Structures are given as structure tokens and as C-alpha cells.
Amino acid sequence: MSYTPKERLRLNRSTFGKLVVVAVAMFGFGYALVPVYRQMCEVLGINVITQQDGTVERPENTQVDTSRTITVELDGNAQGPWRFRPTTRSIQVHPGELATVVYEVVNTQARAVKAQAIPSYAPQSATPHFKKVECFCFREQLMKPNEARQMPVVFFIDPKLPKEVKNITLSYTFFEVSGAVAAN
């Protein structure tokens, strides 16, 4: 089928208009994907990066349950130009007891980088009972070239933790965000 030059121009403009609409829709979808993902994770209670406001108040009159001991195993995974690990592999705590553990990170690059840590917990049923009061995961970290840093996590385990849970694994994945940062 042969088109006249006017028909071809009209079809080309129509196709171009449709492609522009599709491109704008794809950009909008991609731009909205991150907040939608975060909202879905928050609603479903999975892959939660931080507490709602970045801090947790220790409840008043919390009694330490000395009849139970929970072993918290610590793990660190690095996705980027650094070494990242807990300074101890495990700690034993009583529910309601305030505890502190330390993670060590070393930027092995000759450039500054921004990084974020995302925690995960096993078993998953322990997640709502693991209460962080202070954590380096609450905000992005700017690591200077070749910088070494020790970062604390202050937490307690809610005494309402199910009785069958005797071990909890706290694992952080530390990864680079926003690409490269100009060296200082």
C-alpha cells in the first residue's frame, strides 16, 4: 500500500506523538517506582530500612526478663568498595535488656563514597520485636577516602518476643548509593 506524502507525514506525526506519550509514561512509572516500593514494603513489613522516625523510645517500666536468654548472631555483607563486618559474631541478651554491638567499615577506595546499610532479621517473626534505639542504618554514611569507622547499634529485644525464638540473626548489607561522590 502506497501513501501520499501528506498521509505519510500525518502517520509519522501520529506515531511520534504516541511514542512521546509512551516515553513520558515510562519515565513517570520509573520515577514513581521507588516511593511505591518503599510504601509497599512498609505496609507489608518487609525490607524495612529504619523505624518510622529513625529512633525508638525505650518503653517505660520495661522489665528485663532474666529467665530467657536470646543469642543475637551478627552478620555483615558489603556491596561496594569497602570491608564491612561486625566486631563480634554473637552476643547473648535478655529480653528488655539494652545492648550495644559495633560494626566496622573501611572504605578501600581513594575516593569518597555514600553508603547505606539495610538490616534484615531471621527468623522474620523476630523483626517487630528487635528495637533499635541507635543505628548507623538510620541514615546514609559519607565515607572519606580510605576512612575506617566503627559504628554502634544500640538495641533491645521486646519481651513479647515469642518464647520459641532463642536465636536471632541481625544481618546488614552495606551498599553504595548515588554513585561516586567527589573526593574531599
Helices and strands as residue ranges (DSSP letters): H 5-44, E 70-79, E 82-86, E 90-93, E 99-107, E 113-122, G 124-129, E 130-135, G 136-138, E 141-143, E 148-157, E 167-180
